[in-house]
Amino acid sequence: LIATGKYRKTPFIAMEFVDGESLDRVLHRRGRLGWEDVVSYGKQLCEALQHAHDEGIIHRDLKPSNLMITRD
């Protein structure tokens, strides 16, 4: 998280740039994922959500377009 605030009465959250591709685009480009990728992405997602929850953050819009797949 870089910053939060309001601009002309509209709330905003500024976050770091993530160089990657959203999961919905990966699925559109590749079609179905193999089980190995599903397990790997699922494990990473669970770890990220646990970290967020440990920090008191609840992600209320979890969907493929909000999940970034990076090269590493």
C-alpha positions, 0 to 999 in steps of 0.5 A: 500500500502506497497511499490512501485518501480522497480526491474530489470526495472520491476515496482511493487506494494507491498500490504498487505496480505488479508486473504480470498478467491477470488470471482471467487473461491467462485463462483466456489465452491458455484455456484450462490450466493443468492441475499442477498450476491450479495447485501452485496458484491456489497455495500462493493465493491461500498464503497471500490471503492468510497474510492479509487476514493476519494484518486485519485486511479482508479482500472483498473482491476476489476473482480471476481479474484481481489475481496477478500471475507474475513470471516468478 
